[in-house]
Amino acid sequence: MKTEIEIIGTALFGKSWMTQIAENLKDQNGQSITRQSVQNWHRHNRVPMWAKEQLKVLAAVRLAEIQALSKTFDDYDFVVDEAIENFLWWNQSKITIESSIYCKLEFTHDEFNNQRHHATITLEKPTDLSDWHVLDFDEKYFMRDMVNIRNELKKKLQRSFAVSK
């Protein structure tokens, strides 16, 4: 059965939880604690109240970091999917074997330093092709590419994003 400190530690830090707890906590006098202290808490299944208070603050900080990261993933998926759907809504009937589709994904940071994404997909050739990826069609595979166009556009946007970072 897991001890209280092990449950808290693995949730906060994963496999190296003992070392991480020792590195992140200070005792009542403001001094660093040792890994051996954390091992003793684990062995006796007792966590001092002052340590629990600090762990509670660490948990709140980690939660905020994870929530911010999750918003970044949500923003990325939403922006990419929306750009693809909007592009197809307005342009699908215009796409021919001779078409080239230009894709670019960029990122910025908002006032909370969360990463935000912006996707551009167009049939018009940009004046500066840096960081743009092009989806060209081959007569032999045109129908297959049109069936899979959403996935193909996602791949191009991902490549553009990787280059721009």
Backbone bond lengths (Angstrom), bond angles and torsions (degrees), N, CA, C in turn:
res aa  C-N    CA-C-N  psi(-1)  N-CA   C-N-CA  omega(-1)  CA-C   N-CA-C  phi
1 M - - - 1.444 - - 1.538 109.47 -
2 K 1.327 116.01 137.05 1.459 120.55 -179.06 1.530 110.40 -74.91
3 T 1.335 114.06 145.24 1.465 119.43 176.43 1.530 109.18 -84.05
4 E 1.321 115.26 165.87 1.458 120.12 -179.83 1.531 111.29 -57.95
5 I 1.315 117.16 -46.06 1.469 120.42 -177.78 1.533 111.06 -67.21
6 E 1.316 117.42 -32.73 1.464 120.62 177.60 1.541 110.54 -68.01
7 I 1.307 117.11 -41.11 1.467 121.16 178.20 1.534 110.13 -62.56
8 I 1.322 115.29 -47.62 1.468 120.17 179.29 1.524 110.09 -64.22
9 G 1.321 116.10 -48.42 1.469 121.41 -175.90 1.521 113.25 -61.99
10 T 1.329 117.53 -45.57 1.467 118.95 -178.95 1.524 111.00 -68.96
11 A 1.329 117.66 -33.92 1.467 119.91 177.17 1.526 110.76 -65.28
12 L 1.321 116.88 -39.04 1.459 120.62 -178.34 1.524 113.53 -80.24
13 F 1.333 117.12 -39.17 1.463 119.25 -167.40 1.523 116.13 -130.10
14 G 1.311 118.90 -4.23 1.459 119.22 -179.29 1.517 112.17 78.62
15 K 1.334 116.36 -149.26 1.465 122.06 -171.90 1.525 114.46 -63.72
16 S 1.309 118.08 -30.84 1.468 119.74 -177.52 1.528 111.65 -95.44
17 W 1.318 115.49 36.70 1.454 120.92 -172.85 1.518 114.55 -61.91
18 M 1.325 119.46 -37.90 1.474 120.30 -177.94 1.524 111.03 -62.33
19 T 1.315 116.08 -48.26 1.459 120.66 179.59 1.518 110.69 -63.11
20 Q 1.321 117.13 -43.24 1.463 121.08 -178.87 1.529 111.65 -64.62
21 I 1.305 116.92 -40.92 1.473 119.18 177.74 1.519 109.85 -63.05
22 A 1.323 116.76 -46.50 1.471 120.31 179.15 1.526 111.02 -58.90
23 E 1.325 117.71 -39.00 1.466 121.35 -178.98 1.526 112.93 -72.98
24 N 1.321 117.58 -24.34 1.466 120.74 -173.95 1.522 115.05 -101.04
25 L 1.321 117.86 -12.58 1.470 119.83 -177.63 1.521 112.02 -106.46
26 K 1.315 114.78 152.80 1.471 122.80 173.33 1.520 107.37 -122.41
27 D 1.337 116.57 145.38 1.463 119.15 178.83 1.532 110.31 -74.93
28 Q 1.316 116.40 -175.41 1.466 120.82 -175.98 1.524 112.47 -62.70
29 N 1.329 117.92 -21.45 1.465 122.19 179.30 1.525 112.06 -95.68
30 G 1.327 116.72 5.64 1.462 120.37 179.93 1.514 114.13 82.41
31 Q 1.329 116.02 11.81 1.467 120.54 -179.28 1.531 110.41 -92.29
32 S 1.314 116.17 150.60 1.465 120.76 175.68 1.515 109.79 -62.47
33 I 1.318 115.56 147.04 1.468 119.04 175.95 1.520 108.65 -102.36
34 T 1.313 114.96 162.28 1.464 119.83 -178.22 1.523 110.38 -98.36
35 R 1.305 113.80 161.82 1.459 120.09 175.28 1.532 109.88 -62.66
36 Q 1.337 116.16 -32.75 1.458 120.73 178.61 1.531 111.37 -62.51
37 S 1.331 117.27 -35.61 1.467 120.22 176.32 1.519 109.90 -62.02
38 V 1.325 116.69 -43.98 1.465 121.08 179.43 1.530 109.27 -64.59
39 Q 1.343 117.35 -39.10 1.465 120.83 177.54 1.525 110.58 -61.89
40 N 1.318 117.35 -39.37 1.470 120.67 177.93 1.528 111.07 -64.16
41 W 1.327 117.08 -41.76 1.469 119.80 177.52 1.531 109.41 -60.95
42 H 1.301 115.33 -40.40 1.467 121.06 -179.64 1.531 110.20 -66.54
43 R 1.309 115.75 -46.97 1.470 120.75 -177.80 1.522 111.89 -62.15
44 H 1.326 117.75 -39.64 1.465 122.11 -176.84 1.534 112.77 -98.25
45 N 1.313 116.93 -0.02 1.456 123.80 -179.16 1.537 111.41 51.02
46 R 1.328 114.85 48.56 1.467 122.09 177.69 1.522 108.48 -136.41
47 V 1.319 115.42 130.51 1.463 120.93 177.85 1.526 107.30 -121.87
48 P 1.329 117.67 123.72 1.474 119.67 179.34 1.535 111.10 -60.60
49 M 1.316 116.30 148.56 1.468 121.02 -179.22 1.525 111.59 -59.55
50 W 1.336 117.68 -39.98 1.470 119.77 -179.98 1.533 110.60 -61.87
51 A 1.323 116.55 -33.13 1.466 120.27 178.46 1.530 110.41 -73.03
52 K 1.341 116.10 -40.14 1.465 119.56 178.46 1.527 110.98 -60.67
53 E 1.329 116.60 -39.24 1.467 120.11 178.95 1.529 110.93 -62.10
54 Q 1.311 116.91 -43.15 1.463 120.07 178.81 1.531 111.28 -68.21
55 L 1.326 115.57 -38.23 1.466 119.44 178.32 1.527 111.25 -65.57
56 K 1.325 116.10 -34.56 1.463 120.57 177.34 1.534 110.04 -63.37
57 V 1.325 116.86 -42.59 1.469 120.96 177.60 1.528 109.89 -65.11
58 L 1.329 117.24 -43.97 1.478 120.66 177.53 1.527 111.08 -59.37
59 A 1.316 116.29 -40.94 1.473 120.11 179.91 1.523 110.27 -63.15
60 A 1.338 117.21 -41.21 1.468 120.62 179.27 1.528 110.87 -64.28
61 V 1.323 116.95 -40.82 1.469 121.25 178.43 1.522 110.38 -64.40
62 R 1.323 116.70 -47.40 1.475 120.73 -179.91 1.526 111.11 -62.73
63 L 1.329 116.50 -39.90 1.459 120.07 178.13 1.526 110.79 -60.89
64 A 1.321 116.96 -44.71 1.471 121.07 179.03 1.528 110.39 -62.06
65 E 1.330 117.14 -40.83 1.470 120.61 178.27 1.521 111.20 -63.92
66 I 1.313 116.77 -42.88 1.469 120.87 -179.46 1.526 110.37 -68.39
67 Q 1.331 117.60 -39.51 1.472 120.11 177.86 1.524 111.04 -64.18
68 A 1.328 117.23 -39.96 1.465 120.68 177.78 1.528 110.05 -64.50
69 L 1.327 116.51 -41.14 1.460 120.56 177.69 1.522 110.60 -63.82
70 S 1.314 117.12 -42.19 1.459 121.34 179.47 1.528 111.31 -61.86
71 K 1.342 117.16 -40.09 1.465 120.68 177.24 1.519 110.67 -61.89
72 T 1.322 116.47 -36.24 1.465 120.32 178.09 1.515 110.36 -62.30
73 F 1.329 117.79 -44.67 1.467 120.66 178.18 1.517 110.19 -63.70
74 D 1.335 116.69 -44.84 1.452 120.78 -179.93 1.523 110.78 -60.82
75 D 1.340 116.38 -43.27 1.455 121.51 -179.95 1.526 109.86 -61.69
76 Y 1.324 116.75 -45.58 1.465 121.24 -179.68 1.526 110.52 -58.87
77 D 1.313 117.26 -53.76 1.462 121.06 -178.09 1.523 111.40 -60.75
78 F 1.317 116.33 -44.18 1.457 120.81 -178.89 1.525 110.89 -63.11
79 V 1.331 116.50 -48.09 1.464 120.96 -177.69 1.520 110.98 -62.43
80 V 1.327 117.33 -45.35 1.464 121.18 -179.58 1.525 110.86 -63.84
81 D 1.310 116.92 -49.73 1.470 120.20 -179.28 1.528 111.59 -61.51
82 E 1.326 116.38 -42.90 1.459 119.80 -179.72 1.529 111.52 -65.01
83 A 1.339 117.32 -41.88 1.467 120.41 179.50 1.526 110.70 -63.05
84 I 1.313 116.54 -42.49 1.467 120.34 179.57 1.530 110.70 -63.62
85 E 1.323 116.60 -47.66 1.463 119.77 -178.83 1.525 111.59 -63.37
86 N 1.336 117.18 -42.36 1.461 120.21 178.34 1.529 111.25 -63.54
87 F 1.315 115.77 -44.50 1.461 119.52 178.56 1.524 110.32 -58.98
88 L 1.324 117.01 -49.37 1.465 120.07 -178.05 1.528 111.64 -64.88
89 W 1.329 116.94 -37.51 1.462 120.23 179.16 1.533 110.36 -57.59
90 W 1.331 116.22 -44.53 1.462 120.42 -174.88 1.526 113.90 -88.84
91 N 1.325 118.06 -20.66 1.466 119.19 -168.80 1.519 116.83 -125.47
92 Q 1.314 119.18 -9.41 1.462 119.41 -172.94 1.527 112.49 -55.83
93 S 1.302 118.10 -39.27 1.468 119.97 -178.88 1.533 112.20 -71.41
94 K 1.339 117.70 -16.03 1.468 121.80 -179.55 1.529 112.92 -89.82
95 I 1.331 117.29 -12.23 1.466 120.82 -175.42 1.527 109.70 -76.84
96 T 1.331 114.46 126.96 1.463 121.18 177.79 1.523 109.03 -127.85
97 I 1.308 115.88 178.36 1.469 120.76 178.40 1.519 110.89 -60.20
98 E 1.321 117.92 -30.69 1.461 121.97 -178.92 1.533 113.08 -83.23
99 S 1.322 117.68 -6.83 1.464 121.01 -175.83 1.523 112.29 -69.67
100 S 1.324 113.00 150.42 1.459 121.99 167.69 1.521 106.32 -124.24
101 I 1.309 115.86 133.57 1.461 120.74 178.42 1.522 107.20 -110.24
102 Y 1.312 116.57 127.96 1.462 122.80 -176.99 1.521 108.84 -103.86
103 C 1.330 115.55 128.54 1.465 121.91 -174.48 1.524 110.20 -126.50
104 K 1.317 114.88 136.26 1.467 119.66 177.46 1.521 109.12 -146.81
105 L 1.324 116.01 134.66 1.463 122.34 176.87 1.520 107.74 -123.96
106 E 1.320 115.47 124.86 1.458 121.00 -179.65 1.518 109.29 -122.77
107 F 1.325 115.89 163.84 1.461 118.68 176.98 1.518 110.40 -134.89
108 T 1.320 114.66 152.98 1.458 123.51 175.47 1.528 106.98 -137.17
109 H 1.309 115.64 178.30 1.469 120.53 175.59 1.522 108.87 -121.55
110 D 1.349 115.89 138.48 1.455 119.44 178.11 1.527 109.99 -86.11
111 E 1.339 116.28 -173.79 1.467 120.81 -175.88 1.523 113.46 -64.72
112 F 1.340 118.03 -17.12 1.459 121.83 177.77 1.522 111.53 -100.38
113 N 1.330 116.33 11.15 1.457 124.72 -179.53 1.531 112.47 66.64
114 N 1.337 116.75 21.16 1.462 120.41 172.81 1.520 108.35 -81.17
115 Q 1.308 115.79 140.11 1.452 120.41 179.87 1.527 110.05 -75.12
116 R 1.308 117.21 134.01 1.457 123.74 177.48 1.523 108.20 -122.21
117 H 1.321 115.47 147.30 1.459 121.34 -176.26 1.517 111.16 -114.78
118 H 1.327 114.99 151.22 1.456 121.42 174.76 1.526 107.65 -137.89
119 A 1.321 116.20 122.58 1.463 121.59 -178.92 1.520 109.84 -111.04
120 T 1.324 114.77 137.31 1.457 120.94 176.05 1.522 107.97 -126.82
121 I 1.322 115.20 130.53 1.466 121.75 176.43 1.522 106.12 -133.17
122 T 1.323 116.88 128.04 1.453 120.03 -176.24 1.524 111.42 -149.60
123 L 1.310 115.06 157.02 1.468 121.25 172.84 1.530 110.77 -90.76
124 E 1.324 116.70 -13.94 1.464 121.29 -179.45 1.523 109.82 -85.02
125 K 1.322 115.54 129.82 1.462 120.48 -178.93 1.525 109.91 -69.28
126 P 1.336 117.38 124.00 1.468 120.49 178.36 1.535 110.72 -68.15
127 T 1.315 115.76 152.54 1.466 119.27 178.72 1.523 111.25 -69.06
128 D 1.314 116.90 -35.24 1.468 122.01 177.02 1.524 107.77 -114.58
129 L 1.319 116.79 114.79 1.469 120.60 -175.02 1.530 114.26 -86.63
130 S 1.346 118.13 2.26 1.463 118.67 -178.77 1.524 110.07 -63.98
131 D 1.304 117.13 137.48 1.469 126.38 -179.39 1.523 113.62 70.12
132 W 1.308 118.29 3.57 1.464 121.73 176.68 1.515 108.48 -95.48
133 H 1.297 116.54 144.97 1.464 121.47 172.40 1.520 108.20 -118.42
134 V 1.313 114.52 144.18 1.458 120.02 -172.52 1.523 109.95 -113.75
135 L 1.313 114.25 131.99 1.460 120.58 173.36 1.529 106.81 -103.11
136 D 1.331 115.29 106.72 1.464 121.67 176.43 1.512 108.48 -102.93
137 F 1.309 115.79 153.61 1.456 121.13 -178.33 1.519 110.91 -108.17
138 D 1.301 114.70 148.60 1.456 123.28 175.99 1.522 106.20 -113.03
139 E 1.328 115.87 134.42 1.469 119.64 -177.13 1.529 111.71 -53.91
140 K 1.319 115.86 -39.19 1.467 120.87 -177.04 1.541 112.02 -64.62
141 Y 1.334 117.00 -34.14 1.467 121.07 -174.40 1.528 113.25 -113.50
142 F 1.313 117.85 13.39 1.468 121.43 -174.87 1.525 112.24 -57.34
143 M 1.298 117.90 -48.36 1.472 120.28 -178.20 1.528 111.15 -63.86
144 R 1.316 116.83 -42.32 1.468 120.25 178.24 1.529 110.04 -62.06
145 D 1.338 116.14 -44.28 1.462 119.89 -179.46 1.526 111.64 -65.01
146 M 1.305 117.56 -35.73 1.461 120.28 178.86 1.534 110.97 -68.62
147 V 1.323 116.53 -36.85 1.467 119.93 176.67 1.533 110.12 -64.68
148 N 1.321 115.77 -37.92 1.472 121.62 -176.68 1.531 112.59 -100.98
149 I 1.312 117.60 20.53 1.465 119.97 -171.18 1.533 113.32 -59.71
150 R 1.310 118.82 -36.60 1.474 120.19 179.28 1.532 110.61 -61.17
151 N 1.310 116.85 -45.69 1.475 120.32 178.94 1.520 111.44 -66.15
152 E 1.332 116.75 -39.58 1.463 120.22 179.25 1.534 110.74 -64.23
153 L 1.325 117.06 -41.69 1.460 120.50 178.08 1.528 111.52 -66.06
154 K 1.330 116.91 -39.02 1.474 119.85 176.55 1.526 110.69 -60.53
155 K 1.318 116.63 -43.33 1.473 120.35 179.35 1.527 110.69 -61.14
156 K 1.315 117.23 -43.79 1.464 120.80 180.00 1.521 111.00 -64.28
157 L 1.328 117.37 -41.66 1.450 120.66 178.13 1.534 111.05 -64.11
158 Q 1.309 116.94 -40.28 1.479 120.32 178.40 1.515 110.84 -62.90
159 R 1.320 117.15 -41.24 1.472 120.39 178.98 1.512 110.24 -65.83
160 S 1.318 117.12 -41.58 1.462 120.88 178.26 1.520 110.83 -61.04
161 F 1.331 116.00 -43.14 1.464 120.98 -179.65 1.527 110.96 -64.09
162 A 1.315 116.73 -42.39 1.467 120.63 -179.96 1.524 110.73 -62.42
163 V 1.318 117.36 -38.43 1.461 121.55 179.96 1.528 110.33 -70.00
164 S 1.345 117.90 -40.57 1.450 121.11 -175.36 1.515 112.93 -71.01
165 K 1.324 117.98 -24.81 1.476 120.55 179.34 1.490 108.49 -75.00
